[in-house]
Amino acid sequence: MYCLNPKEVTNYKDSFNSLDKNDGIDSFDIADFTRVGRIHIEPWRGSQSLALQTLTRHRLHIVECLTREKAYMLSNVFLKFSEFALLQGDEHPFSNKYGATASSILTEFLSSEDIANSSIENLDDFVNEKSRKRISNPQMAAKILQQAARNSYRHDKCLYEPLTTFIACSFNCIQAFEKELKVINKAIEKSVMGMNPVKYQVLMSIPGFGPVYSRGILAELGSVHAFPNNNAIAKYAGIVWKENQSGGFKAENTPMNKTGNRYLRYYLIEAAGSVVNHIPEYQEFYQKKFDEVTTHQHKRALALSSRKLIRMIFGLLAKNQLYSSNRVD
C-alpha cells in the first residue's frame, strides 16, 4: 500500500493538455504517475497501523463533536443564565461546569429568577445533595449562584422551557460523547501496546507529550524508517514553506504549504505547544521566533517550534532512545 499525495497526481495530470475527467482517465493518470517513478518511498503501513490510524482519527472526530456541543450548550446557557455562563476559574462555584451539579442547576431550575428567589439555605441543601457533599463550601457556592442569578438578564417566561430543554439535551449528548471517548481510548491503548510499545514509550518520554499526542503521531507517522530524514517527515505533514524570491525581492510572508497529512500536522503542532511549556530550550526558541516578527507571531513561532520538534522525534525514534535533557537535537 502506497500513500500518494493527490495534489502531486493532479499537477502531473495538468502536464497533459486537454485530458477529460472520468474514472478511466483518472486510473490511467495514477498508473502513469507510478510508472515514471514518482513514488519515492516504500509501502510501510500494515493492517495494525491502519487500524490504529482509524481509531485515533475517530477519537479526534468525537473530541471535535464534544467541543462543538459544549460551545453550543454554553450559548444557550448564556441566554438562560447569563452571569453563570460568564463565570470563569476561581469565580465559578463548580470545578466542572459540565458536571452533574451544574447540570442540575441549569435543568431543574426553570429560570434564573427561581434561583434568585430561593433562600440560601435551600440552595445550600440543593448543591450539597447534587454534588454528593463533594463541594467543600456549598454555602459559598449557593451565594455565588444567587448573586449571578440576580445579575442575569431576564427573558419572557415562554422562553425558559425551550432553553431548559435545549440545555438538558446538550448535557445528554456531552455525557454520551464522554462515554464513547473512554471506550475509544481503551481500544487505542490496546492497539498501540499490541503493535509497537517501544516507539510509544519513546514518544511518551518527551516532556509535554501524553497518550493522545503520542498515539496520534505514531498512528499517522507509521514507521519512521520509511523516511530518509526529518525533512521528509516535515514535507509529509505539510510543515514546510515555499520560497518566494525574484531578483532582489524576497517575500517576508511565506504561508505554510498545507498539502500533507493534516492529522499528523495537527498532532505535531499541538504537541509543540505543550513541549514549549515543559522544555526550557523550546520555550527560548519559541520566544526568539515570536520576537522576530510583528505579524502572526504566535502561529509562526509555534509552527517553527513544531519543525524543531520533528527533528527530535525523528532522532529518538530512529535510534529507539528515550528523551534526555542532556541530549541536543
Beta strands, then each sheet from edge to edge (+ up, - down):
strand 1: 245-246
strand 2: 249-250
sheet 1: 1+ 2-
end
